[in-house]
């Protein structure tokens, strides 16, 4: 971990506070654009619903965002990194196997949320234009903004990062001032701080429980807030949240004050087809400025969720939940990464959502159902994290019970949205869950049918093969990637490749193992000499956020070993050796395919056939390990599962 990364998590800085405004709060910070509008909908404005709704919003932000996420969940960091996969990496140590279920469901739900957040934020902001041009079709404008947003991802958020923080500072400042102006005119709205109004709405009012599904939209960004912890550090998030929450609450209460003052009317009556209390509380002269600021804030909110999706997929790959895909690092900053395939999948997903729903008011119905599933899964994992940390039961049990009760309440309220659009995010989440499940179980099946042998049994034959001049030399340095965890073991297929699948004579054999750690940042290696001057094993220990550039790393290892006189890499050919020419390096990778001799169960057949289909679409092994394809040989090996031992042939004469 670099020094600046350590400082980020231990220090409270003005820069850190500003950066957290730009990166962390985009999603939760743009909620005032649609929460109150969704709560009122097309109904007549009712003071009980407005006061009850705003009371629910305040207590949701307090209990769910402030206490659960900002105070408690941010403490569950994996060396400064947050998010559901980082939390799973921590609780994995408990050896409770089924915890993989909440991790996969939660991660998939958060990714599904990443497909609907950009459209709803950008649409809600852009629809403010309809105040001046009621007939305008905002769909092409929204798609155009999304296209620009996804196109600039490849340059890294550093390109626009300096612009993010001041823009979001201006946005939150605007939220607070607009809200204060309305509260000053109608201070009676402040009585909604009393939780009685929330209780009254939920227990007495017939619309109460339905409203809860829209109230939930005010806290949807809390999960993304936890995922992005690695960018800014816990202290900066906790302090900046005081300012953010204050401005959000002021704006929500300002919108409520305006609505109570117009009781009995409808939003359409007050502001036309797209009447939105967020824009209605602005002075007429300020509305164009407000629309521009809101649109920019919505773009920034979307940017934060897209970069969060990249981080999530990167962690999923490290945990064997996702096929290997190409990752680019647009800047020197750790945590800054760009995944082209995910970027364009998200873009087409967002465009599909915009074309399907057209208006933000329709998207509100699809929003929230997936993310509440993610929050419930985080609570389950948090429970085991607390057990692992030996938190006192009298504190833990009531806390987890309260949050599961709140979140299941939100889930039941959001289930009503299923038919109105919630099915969209659930279908997306289900596809993602399927991919993660297939990949995870296929890797397990793969591992269970991998034969491991002792290297001790092959040391003599490898040394003799290296000196056997009757066999043409295959390479000076022959390198095999291995999954064997122990230095004295190797896969049987590697020995088969060297000794039987055309014997491969080399001067030095190298076995390279990549060990992905549960911590985000570490780059270290270990070398073991197995047979003198003939056989070496190199173990790379890499953090789950480190790029696996084995070509470059291996060169660094060789350079270091040559300096220390541990290995001679000059060519063994006499003419080349005389002139100090370095020998050639050849990597051999094995690619498995499902053998026709396999006798699979129904479950294994579905998993393995799906796995090999997805594998065709994913990154090749040499690209995943960062190897130069000119020095790589890929060998195909049949994977035989449950092969019948004896077919029972009868010889006839």
C-alpha positions as CSV (number, residue, x, y, z in Angstrom):
1,X,0.0,0.0,0.0
2,X,1.5,3.4,-0.9
3,X,2.0,6.2,1.7
4,X,-0.7,8.4,0.3
5,X,-3.2,5.5,0.5
6,X,-2.4,5.1,4.2
7,X,-2.7,8.8,4.8
8,X,-6.1,8.8,3.1
9,X,-7.5,6.4,5.7
10,X,-5.9,7.9,8.8
11,X,-6.0,11.6,8.1
12,X,-8.9,14.1,8.0
13,X,-8.0,16.6,5.3
14,X,-9.8,19.5,3.5
15,X,-8.9,17.9,0.2
16,X,-10.3,14.5,1.4
17,X,-13.5,16.2,2.5
18,X,-14.0,17.9,-0.9
19,X,-13.1,14.8,-2.9
20,X,-15.7,12.8,-0.8
21,X,-18.4,15.3,-1.9
22,X,-17.5,14.6,-5.6
23,X,-17.1,10.9,-5.4
24,X,-19.1,9.4,-2.5
25,X,-22.4,11.3,-2.3
26,X,-23.5,11.6,-6.0
27,X,-26.3,8.9,-5.7
28,X,-27.7,9.8,-2.3
29,X,-27.1,13.6,-3.0
30,X,-29.4,13.7,-6.1
31,X,-32.3,11.9,-4.4
32,X,-34.2,15.2,-3.7
33,X,-34.7,15.4,-7.5
34,X,-37.3,12.6,-7.3
35,X,-38.2,11.4,-3.7
36,X,-40.9,14.0,-2.9
37,X,-42.2,13.9,-6.4
38,X,-42.5,10.1,-6.2
39,X,-44.2,10.3,-2.7
40,X,-47.0,12.6,-4.0
41,X,-47.3,11.1,-7.5
42,X,-50.5,12.1,-9.3
43,X,-52.6,12.3,-6.1
44,X,-53.9,15.5,-4.5
45,X,-51.4,17.0,-2.0
46,X,-52.3,15.8,1.5
47,X,-50.7,17.4,4.5
48,X,-50.7,14.1,6.5
49,X,-48.9,12.2,3.7
50,X,-46.4,15.1,3.2
51,X,-45.6,15.4,7.0
52,X,-45.6,11.6,7.4
53,X,-43.5,11.1,4.3
54,X,-40.9,13.8,5.3
55,X,-40.7,12.3,8.8
56,X,-40.0,8.9,7.3
57,X,-37.4,10.4,5.0
58,X,-35.6,12.1,8.0
59,X,-35.7,8.9,10.2
60,X,-34.6,6.7,7.2
61,X,-31.6,8.9,6.6
62,X,-30.8,8.9,10.3
63,X,-31.3,5.1,11.1
64,X,-30.3,3.6,7.7
65,X,-27.7,6.0,6.3
66,X,-26.2,7.7,9.4
67,X,-26.2,4.9,12.0
68,X,-26.0,1.7,9.9
69,X,-23.7,2.8,7.1
70,X,-21.7,5.9,8.2
71,X,-21.2,4.9,11.8
72,X,-21.3,1.0,11.8
73,X,-20.7,-0.5,8.4
74,X,-17.8,1.9,7.5
75,X,-16.0,0.3,10.5
76,X,-16.0,-3.0,8.6
77,X,-13.3,-2.1,6.2
78,X,-10.8,-4.4,4.5
79,X,-7.6,-2.5,4.8
80,X,-9.4,0.8,4.0
81,X,-11.6,-0.7,1.2
82,X,-15.4,-1.1,1.5
83,X,-18.3,-2.7,-0.4
84,X,-20.1,-6.0,-0.1
85,X,-17.3,-8.1,-1.7
86,X,-14.7,-6.5,0.6
87,X,-17.0,-7.3,3.6
88,X,-17.4,-10.9,2.3
89,X,-13.6,-11.2,2.0
90,X,-13.4,-10.4,5.7
91,X,-16.2,-12.8,6.9
92,X,-14.8,-15.6,4.6
93,X,-12.3,-16.3,7.4
94,X,-15.2,-17.7,9.5
95,X,-15.3,-20.7,7.0
96,X,-19.1,-20.5,6.9
97,X,-19.7,-21.6,3.3
98,X,-23.3,-20.3,2.7
99,X,-22.1,-16.7,3.2
100,X,-21.3,-16.8,-0.5
101,X,-25.0,-16.5,-1.1
102,X,-25.6,-13.0,0.4
103,X,-22.3,-11.9,-1.2
104,X,-23.4,-12.9,-4.7
105,X,-27.0,-11.7,-4.3
106,X,-25.8,-8.4,-2.8
107,X,-23.1,-7.7,-5.4
108,X,-25.5,-8.5,-8.3
109,X,-28.2,-6.3,-6.9
110,X,-25.8,-3.4,-6.5
111,X,-24.6,-3.8,-10.1
112,X,-28.3,-3.9,-11.3
113,X,-28.8,-0.7,-9.4
114,X,-25.9,0.8,-11.5
115,X,-28.1,0.3,-14.6
116,X,-31.0,2.3,-13.3
117,X,-29.4,5.1,-11.2
118,X,-27.9,7.0,-14.2
119,X,-31.1,7.1,-16.2
120,X,-33.3,8.1,-13.3
121,X,-30.9,10.8,-12.0
122,X,-30.2,12.3,-15.5
123,X,-33.9,12.1,-16.6
124,X,-35.2,13.8,-13.4
125,X,-32.7,16.6,-13.9
126,X,-33.2,17.1,-17.7
127,X,-37.0,17.0,-17.4
128,X,-36.8,20.4,-15.7
129,X,-36.5,21.8,-19.2
130,X,-40.2,20.8,-19.7
131,X,-41.1,23.8,-17.4
132,X,-40.1,26.0,-20.3
133,X,-40.7,23.7,-23.3
134,X,-43.6,21.3,-22.3
135,X,-43.6,19.5,-25.7
136,X,-39.9,18.7,-25.8
137,X,-38.9,15.0,-26.0
138,X,-36.2,14.6,-23.3
139,X,-35.3,10.9,-24.2
140,X,-32.7,11.8,-26.9
141,X,-31.1,14.4,-24.6
142,X,-30.8,11.9,-21.8
143,X,-29.3,9.2,-24.1
144,X,-26.9,11.8,-25.5
145,X,-25.7,12.8,-22.0
146,X,-25.3,9.1,-21.0
147,X,-23.3,8.4,-24.2
148,X,-20.9,11.3,-23.4
149,X,-20.6,10.1,-19.8
150,X,-19.8,6.5,-20.7
151,X,-17.4,7.6,-23.5
152,X,-15.2,9.7,-21.1
153,X,-14.8,6.8,-18.6
154,X,-11.8,5.5,-20.5
155,X,-9.9,8.6,-19.6
156,X,-10.4,8.1,-15.9
157,X,-12.3,10.2,-13.4
158,X,-9.1,12.2,-12.8
159,X,-9.9,14.0,-16.0
160,X,-13.0,15.5,-14.5
161,X,-12.2,14.9,-10.8
162,X,-11.1,18.5,-10.1
163,X,-14.4,19.7,-11.5
164,X,-16.5,17.2,-9.4
165,X,-15.8,18.5,-5.9
166,X,-16.6,22.2,-6.4
167,X,-19.6,21.3,-8.5
168,X,-21.0,19.0,-5.8
169,X,-20.2,21.7,-3.1
170,X,-22.3,24.1,-5.2
171,X,-25.0,21.5,-5.6
172,X,-25.3,20.8,-1.8
173,X,-25.1,24.5,-1.1
174,X,-28.0,25.1,-3.5
175,X,-30.0,22.3,-1.9
176,X,-29.6,23.8,1.6
177,X,-30.4,27.5,0.6
178,X,-33.5,26.5,-1.4
179,X,-34.8,24.5,1.5
180,X,-34.1,27.2,4.1
181,X,-36.0,29.8,2.1
182,X,-39.1,27.6,2.1
183,X,-38.8,26.6,5.8
184,X,-38.4,30.3,6.7
185,X,-41.8,31.0,5.1
186,X,-43.5,27.8,6.6
187,X,-41.6,26.8,9.8
188,X,-44.5,24.6,11.0
189,X,-43.0,21.8,8.7
190,X,-40.3,21.3,11.3
191,X,-42.8,19.4,13.5
192,X,-42.1,16.4,11.1
193,X,-38.9,15.8,13.0
194,X,-41.2,14.1,15.5
195,X,-41.3,10.4,14.6
196,X,-45.0,10.4,15.6
197,X,-45.8,11.7,12.1
198,X,-43.9,8.8,10.5
199,X,-45.7,6.3,12.8
200,X,-49.1,8.0,12.1
201,X,-48.5,7.6,8.3
202,X,-47.5,4.0,8.5
203,X,-50.1,2.8,11.0
204,X,-53.2,4.8,10.3
205,X,-53.1,6.2,6.8
206,X,-54.3,3.7,4.1
207,X,-51.6,5.0,1.6
208,X,-48.9,4.8,4.3
209,X,-47.2,1.5,3.5
210,X,-47.3,2.2,-0.2
211,X,-45.5,5.6,0.4
212,X,-42.7,3.7,2.2
213,X,-41.5,2.2,-1.1
214,X,-40.8,5.8,-2.4
215,X,-39.4,7.0,0.9
216,X,-36.7,4.3,0.5
217,X,-35.4,6.2,-2.6
218,X,-33.8,8.7,-0.2
219,X,-31.2,6.1,1.1
220,X,-30.5,4.1,-2.1
221,X,-27.0,5.6,-2.3
222,X,-25.9,4.4,1.1
223,X,-24.6,1.1,-0.3
224,X,-22.6,2.9,-3.0
225,X,-21.2,5.1,-0.2
226,X,-19.8,2.0,1.5
227,X,-18.4,0.7,-1.8
228,X,-16.6,3.9,-2.5
229,X,-14.9,4.1,0.9
230,X,-11.5,3.3,-0.5
231,X,-11.4,6.5,-2.6
232,X,-11.6,8.9,0.4
233,X,-11.2,7.2,3.7
234,X,-13.6,6.7,6.6
235,X,-12.9,9.9,8.6
236,X,-13.5,12.2,5.6
237,X,-16.8,10.4,4.8
238,X,-18.0,10.7,8.4
239,X,-17.3,14.4,8.7
240,X,-18.5,15.4,5.3
241,X,-21.7,13.4,5.8
242,X,-22.7,16.0,8.6
243,X,-22.7,18.7,5.9
244,X,-24.4,16.5,3.3
245,X,-27.1,15.3,5.5
246,X,-27.9,18.8,6.8
247,X,-28.4,20.1,3.2
248,X,-30.4,17.1,2.2
249,X,-32.7,17.4,5.2
250,X,-33.1,21.2,4.6
251,X,-34.1,20.6,1.0
252,X,-36.6,17.8,1.8
253,X,-38.2,19.9,4.5
254,X,-38.3,22.9,2.1
255,X,-40.1,20.8,-0.5
256,X,-42.5,19.6,2.2
257,X,-43.2,23.2,3.4
258,X,-44.0,24.2,-0.2
259,X,-46.3,21.2,-0.7
260,X,-48.2,21.7,2.6
261,X,-48.8,25.3,1.6
262,X,-50.5,24.0,-1.6
263,X,-52.6,21.3,0.0
264,X,-55.5,20.0,-2.2
265,X,-53.7,20.7,-5.5
266,X,-51.8,18.3,-7.7
267,X,-48.2,18.5,-9.0
268,X,-49.5,18.7,-12.5
269,X,-51.7,21.6,-11.6
270,X,-48.7,23.4,-10.0
271,X,-46.0,22.8,-12.6
272,X,-47.5,21.2,-15.7
273,X,-47.1,17.6,-16.9
274,X,-43.7,17.2,-15.2
275,X,-44.4,19.2,-12.0
276,X,-41.6,18.5,-9.6
277,X,-41.5,20.0,-6.1
278,X,-37.7,20.2,-6.5
279,X,-38.0,22.8,-9.3
280,X,-41.3,24.3,-7.9
281,X,-39.5,25.7,-4.8
282,X,-37.1,27.7,-7.1
283,X,-37.7,31.3,-8.1
284,X,-38.7,31.6,-11.8
285,X,-35.5,33.5,-12.7
286,X,-33.3,30.8,-11.0
287,X,-35.0,27.7,-12.6
288,X,-32.7,27.6,-15.8
289,X,-29.6,27.8,-13.5
290,X,-31.1,25.1,-11.2
291,X,-31.7,22.8,-14.1
292,X,-28.1,23.1,-15.4
293,X,-26.7,22.5,-11.8
294,X,-29.0,19.6,-11.3
295,X,-28.1,18.0,-14.6
296,X,-24.3,18.3,-13.9
297,X,-24.9,16.9,-10.4
298,X,-26.9,13.9,-11.9
299,X,-24.0,13.2,-14.3
300,X,-21.5,13.2,-11.4
301,X,-23.9,10.9,-9.4
302,X,-23.9,8.5,-12.4
303,X,-20.1,8.7,-12.7
304,X,-19.7,7.6,-9.1
305,X,-21.9,4.6,-9.6
306,X,-20.2,3.6,-12.8
307,X,-16.7,3.7,-11.2
308,X,-18.2,1.8,-8.3
309,X,-19.4,-0.9,-10.7
310,X,-15.8,-1.2,-12.1
311,X,-14.5,-1.7,-8.6
312,X,-17.2,-4.3,-7.9
313,X,-16.4,-6.4,-11.0
314,X,-12.7,-6.2,-10.3
315,X,-13.2,-7.6,-6.8
316,X,-15.7,-10.2,-8.1
317,X,-13.0,-11.5,-10.6
318,X,-10.4,-11.7,-7.7
319,X,-12.9,-13.8,-5.7
320,X,-13.7,-16.1,-8.6
321,X,-17.2,-14.8,-9.0
322,X,-16.8,-13.3,-12.5
323,X,-15.0,-14.3,-15.8
324,X,-11.7,-12.6,-16.5
325,X,-12.3,-9.3,-18.5
326,X,-9.9,-6.7,-19.7
327,X,-9.0,-4.0,-17.2
328,X,-7.3,-0.7,-18.0
329,X,-5.7,1.7,-15.5
330,X,-6.3,5.3,-16.9
331,X,-4.2,7.0,-14.2
332,X,-1.6,6.4,-11.6
333,X,-4.1,6.5,-8.8
334,X,-4.9,3.2,-7.1
335,X,-8.6,2.3,-7.3
336,X,-8.8,4.1,-10.7
337,X,-9.7,1.5,-13.2
338,X,-11.7,1.1,-16.4
339,X,-13.3,-2.1,-17.7
340,X,-14.4,-1.5,-21.3
341,X,-16.8,-4.5,-21.5
342,X,-18.7,-3.5,-18.3
343,X,-18.7,0.1,-19.3
344,X,-20.6,-0.6,-22.6
345,X,-22.8,-3.2,-21.0
346,X,-23.9,-0.6,-18.5
347,X,-24.4,2.0,-21.2
348,X,-26.6,-0.3,-23.3
349,X,-28.5,-1.3,-20.1
350,X,-29.1,2.4,-19.3
351,X,-30.2,3.2,-22.8
352,X,-32.6,0.2,-22.6
353,X,-34.0,1.5,-19.3
354,X,-34.5,5.1,-20.8
355,X,-36.2,3.7,-23.9
356,X,-38.4,1.3,-21.9
357,X,-39.6,3.8,-19.2
358,X,-39.2,7.1,-21.1
359,X,-40.0,9.3,-18.1
360,X,-38.3,9.4,-14.6
361,X,-41.8,9.0,-13.0
362,X,-42.0,5.6,-14.6
363,X,-38.4,4.7,-13.5
364,X,-39.3,5.4,-9.9
365,X,-41.4,2.2,-9.9
366,X,-38.4,0.1,-11.0
367,X,-36.0,1.8,-8.6
368,X,-35.3,0.5,-5.1
369,X,-36.3,-3.2,-5.3
370,X,-32.8,-4.5,-6.2
371,X,-30.9,-2.2,-3.8
372,X,-33.0,-3.2,-0.7
373,X,-32.0,-6.8,-1.4
374,X,-28.3,-5.6,-1.4
375,X,-28.9,-3.8,1.9
376,X,-30.4,-7.0,3.5
377,X,-27.4,-9.0,2.3
378,X,-25.0,-6.5,3.8
379,X,-26.8,-6.7,7.1
380,X,-26.5,-10.5,7.1
381,X,-22.7,-10.3,6.4
382,X,-22.3,-7.5,8.9
383,X,-23.9,-9.8,11.5
384,X,-21.1,-12.4,11.0
385,X,-18.5,-9.7,10.9
386,X,-19.7,-8.6,14.4
387,X,-19.6,-12.2,15.6
388,X,-16.0,-12.5,14.2
389,X,-15.1,-9.3,16.1
390,X,-16.7,-10.7,19.3
391,X,-19.2,-7.8,19.6
392,X,-21.3,-8.2,22.8
393,X,-24.6,-10.1,22.1
394,X,-26.7,-7.5,24.0
395,X,-25.6,-4.9,21.5
396,X,-25.4,-7.0,18.3
397,X,-28.7,-8.9,18.5
398,X,-31.1,-5.9,19.0
399,X,-29.1,-3.9,16.3
400,X,-29.3,-6.6,13.6
401,X,-32.9,-7.3,14.5
402,X,-33.9,-3.7,14.2
403,X,-32.2,-3.4,10.8
404,X,-33.6,-6.6,9.4
405,X,-37.1,-5.4,10.5
406,X,-36.6,-2.0,8.9
407,X,-35.2,-3.5,5.7
408,X,-37.8,-6.3,5.3
409,X,-40.4,-3.5,5.8
410,X,-38.9,-1.6,2.9
411,X,-38.7,-4.8,0.9
412,X,-42.4,-5.6,1.4
413,X,-43.2,-1.9,0.5
414,X,-41.0,-2.2,-2.7
415,X,-42.5,-5.5,-3.8
416,X,-45.6,-3.6,-4.9
417,X,-43.3,-2.0,-7.5
418,X,-42.5,-5.4,-9.1
419,X,-45.3,-5.3,-11.8
420,X,-44.8,-1.6,-12.4
421,X,-41.2,-1.9,-13.4
422,X,-39.3,-3.5,-10.5
423,X,-39.1,-6.7,-12.6
424,X,-36.5,-4.9,-14.8
425,X,-33.8,-4.6,-12.1
426,X,-34.7,-8.0,-10.7
427,X,-34.2,-9.6,-14.2
428,X,-30.8,-7.8,-14.5
429,X,-29.9,-8.9,-11.0
430,X,-31.0,-12.5,-11.7
431,X,-28.8,-12.7,-14.9
432,X,-25.8,-11.3,-12.8
433,X,-26.5,-13.8,-10.0
434,X,-26.6,-16.7,-12.6
435,X,-23.2,-15.7,-14.1
436,X,-21.6,-15.4,-10.7
437,X,-23.0,-18.7,-9.4
438,X,-22.0,-20.6,-12.6
439,X,-18.5,-19.2,-12.5
440,X,-18.0,-19.9,-8.7
441,X,-19.3,-23.5,-8.9
442,X,-17.5,-24.3,-12.1
443,X,-14.2,-23.2,-10.5
444,X,-15.0,-25.4,-7.6
445,X,-15.8,-28.4,-9.8
446,X,-12.6,-27.6,-11.8
447,X,-10.5,-27.6,-8.6
448,X,-12.0,-30.8,-7.3
449,X,-11.0,-32.7,-10.5
450,X,-7.5,-31.3,-10.7
451,X,-4.9,-34.0,-9.8
452,X,-2.0,-32.7,-7.7
453,X,1.3,-34.6,-7.6
454,X,4.5,-34.2,-5.4
455,X,7.4,-32.5,-7.2
456,X,9.9,-34.6,-5.3
457,X,8.9,-37.6,-7.5
458,X,9.8,-35.6,-10.6
459,X,12.9,-33.7,-9.6
460,X,15.3,-36.5,-11.0
461,X,13.5,-37.0,-14.3
462,X,13.3,-33.2,-14.9
463,X,17.1,-32.7,-14.2
464,X,17.9,-35.6,-16.6
465,X,15.5,-34.2,-19.3
466,X,17.2,-30.9,-19.0
467,X,20.6,-32.5,-19.8
468,X,19.3,-34.9,-22.5
469,X,20.8,-33.7,-25.7
470,X,19.0,-36.3,-27.8
471,X,15.8,-34.3,-27.4
472,X,15.6,-30.9,-29.2
473,X,15.5,-28.0,-26.8
474,X,12.0,-26.5,-26.5
475,X,13.1,-23.3,-24.7
476,X,15.9,-22.0,-22.5
477,X,13.4,-21.0,-19.8
478,X,10.1,-22.8,-19.7
479,X,7.4,-21.3,-17.5
480,X,4.2,-22.9,-16.3
481,X,1.4,-21.1,-14.4
482,X,0.2,-23.3,-11.5
483,X,-2.8,-23.2,-9.1
484,X,-1.1,-25.6,-6.6
485,X,-1.0,-23.8,-3.3
486,X,2.1,-25.6,-1.9
487,X,5.7,-25.1,-3.3
488,X,6.4,-28.9,-3.2
489,X,3.3,-29.7,-5.4
490,X,2.2,-29.3,-9.0
491,X,-0.7,-30.3,-11.2
492,X,-0.4,-33.6,-12.9
493,X,-1.3,-32.0,-16.3
494,X,1.9,-29.9,-16.0
495,X,4.1,-33.0,-15.7
496,X,2.1,-34.6,-18.5
497,X,2.8,-31.6,-20.7
498,X,6.6,-31.6,-20.0
499,X,7.2,-35.4,-20.1
500,X,4.6,-37.0,-22.3
501,X,2.9,-34.5,-24.6
502,X,6.1,-34.1,-26.7
503,X,8.9,-34.0,-24.1
504,X,9.9,-30.4,-23.5
505,X,13.6,-29.9,-22.8
506,X,14.6,-26.6,-21.2
507,X,17.6,-25.4,-19.3
508,X,15.5,-24.0,-16.4
509,X,11.9,-24.9,-15.5
510,X,9.8,-22.2,-13.7
511,X,6.5,-22.8,-11.9
512,X,4.6,-19.5,-11.2
513,X,1.8,-19.3,-8.8
514,X,-0.4,-16.2,-8.3
515,X,-2.0,-15.9,-4.9
516,X,-4.8,-13.3,-4.6
517,X,-4.9,-12.0,-1.0
518,X,-7.9,-10.8,1.0
519,X,-6.3,-7.4,1.3
520,X,-6.6,-4.8,-1.5
521,X,-3.0,-3.7,-2.0
522,X,0.1,-5.8,-1.8
523,X,2.8,-6.8,-4.3
524,X,5.4,-9.3,-3.0
525,X,7.0,-12.5,-4.2
526,X,8.8,-15.5,-2.9
527,X,11.3,-17.8,-4.8
528,X,11.9,-21.4,-3.9
529,X,14.8,-23.4,-5.6
530,X,13.4,-27.0,-6.0
531,X,16.3,-28.5,-7.9
532,X,19.7,-26.8,-8.2
533,X,19.9,-24.5,-11.3
534,X,17.1,-26.4,-13.0
535,X,13.8,-26.0,-11.1
536,X,12.4,-22.8,-9.5
537,X,9.0,-21.8,-8.1
538,X,7.9,-18.2,-7.9
539,X,4.9,-17.2,-5.7
540,X,3.3,-13.8,-6.3
541,X,1.2,-12.5,-3.4
542,X,-1.1,-9.8,-4.8
543,X,-3.8,-7.7,-3.2
544,X,-7.3,-8.2,-4.8
545,X,-7.1,-4.8,-6.4
546,X,-3.6,-5.2,-7.9
547,X,-3.3,-5.7,-11.7
548,X,-1.9,-9.2,-12.5
549,X,0.8,-8.2,-15.0
550,X,2.8,-11.4,-14.7
551,X,5.1,-10.7,-17.7
552,X,6.4,-7.5,-16.2
553,X,6.5,-8.9,-12.6
554,X,8.4,-12.1,-13.8
555,X,11.0,-9.9,-15.6
556,X,11.5,-7.9,-12.3
557,X,12.0,-11.2,-10.4
558,X,14.6,-12.5,-12.9
559,X,16.5,-9.1,-12.8
560,X,16.5,-9.2,-9.0
561,X,17.8,-12.8,-9.0
562,X,20.5,-12.1,-11.6
563,X,21.7,-9.2,-9.5
564,X,22.0,-11.4,-6.4
565,X,23.7,-14.2,-8.4
566,X,20.9,-16.7,-7.7
567,X,20.4,-17.6,-11.4
568,X,22.2,-17.4,-14.7
569,X,19.8,-16.5,-17.5
570,X,22.3,-16.3,-20.4
571,X,21.7,-18.7,-23.2
572,X,23.3,-22.1,-22.9
573,X,24.0,-22.3,-26.6
574,X,27.8,-21.9,-26.9
575,X,27.8,-19.1,-29.4
576,X,25.2,-17.0,-27.6
577,X,26.6,-17.7,-24.2
578,X,30.0,-16.4,-25.3
579,X,28.4,-13.1,-26.3
580,X,26.2,-12.9,-23.1
581,X,22.9,-13.2,-25.0
582,X,19.9,-13.8,-22.6
583,X,18.0,-17.1,-23.3
584,X,14.5,-17.2,-24.5
585,X,11.4,-17.4,-22.2
586,X,8.4,-19.5,-23.1
587,X,5.2,-19.6,-21.1
588,X,3.0,-22.7,-21.4
589,X,-0.7,-22.3,-20.4
590,X,-3.2,-25.1,-20.3
591,X,-6.8,-24.6,-21.6
592,X,-9.3,-27.2,-20.5
593,X,-12.3,-28.4,-22.5
594,X,-15.1,-30.8,-21.5
595,X,-14.3,-34.3,-22.6
596,X,-16.9,-36.5,-24.2
597,X,-15.9,-39.2,-21.8
598,X,-17.4,-37.3,-18.9
599,X,-20.4,-38.7,-17.1
600,X,-22.0,-35.6,-15.5
601,X,-24.9,-35.1,-13.1
602,X,-27.7,-32.8,-14.3
603,X,-26.4,-29.9,-12.1
604,X,-22.8,-30.4,-13.3
605,X,-23.9,-30.5,-17.0
606,X,-25.7,-27.1,-16.7
607,X,-22.9,-25.5,-14.7
608,X,-20.0,-26.8,-16.9
609,X,-21.7,-26.2,-20.3
610,X,-22.6,-22.6,-19.2
611,X,-19.1,-22.1,-17.8
612,X,-17.4,-23.1,-21.1
613,X,-19.9,-20.9,-23.1
614,X,-19.2,-17.9,-20.9
615,X,-15.4,-18.7,-21.0
616,X,-15.4,-18.2,-24.8
617,X,-16.7,-14.6,-24.3
618,X,-14.2,-13.8,-21.5
619,X,-10.6,-12.8,-21.6
620,X,-8.0,-15.4,-22.7
621,X,-5.6,-16.7,-20.0
622,X,-2.5,-15.0,-21.5
623,X,-4.3,-11.6,-21.6
624,X,-5.6,-12.1,-18.0
625,X,-2.1,-12.8,-16.7
626,X,-0.7,-9.9,-18.8
627,X,1.5,-12.1,-20.9
628,X,3.0,-11.3,-24.3
629,X,1.2,-13.6,-26.7
630,X,4.4,-14.1,-28.8
631,X,6.0,-16.0,-26.0
632,X,3.0,-18.1,-25.0
633,X,2.0,-21.6,-26.0
634,X,-1.6,-22.7,-25.2
635,X,-2.2,-26.4,-24.8
636,X,-5.6,-28.0,-24.8
637,X,-6.4,-30.6,-22.1
638,X,-9.5,-32.7,-21.9
639,X,-11.4,-32.3,-18.6
640,X,-12.9,-35.7,-17.7
641,X,-15.6,-35.7,-14.9
642,X,-16.8,-39.0,-13.5
643,X,-15.3,-41.1,-16.3
644,X,-16.7,-44.7,-16.1
645,X,-13.8,-46.9,-14.8
646,X,-14.8,-50.0,-16.8
647,X,-17.1,-50.0,-19.8
648,X,-17.4,-53.8,-19.7
649,X,-16.3,-54.8,-23.3
650,X,-16.7,-58.4,-24.3
651,X,-14.1,-59.9,-26.7
652,X,-15.4,-62.1,-29.5
653,X,-13.6,-64.5,-31.8
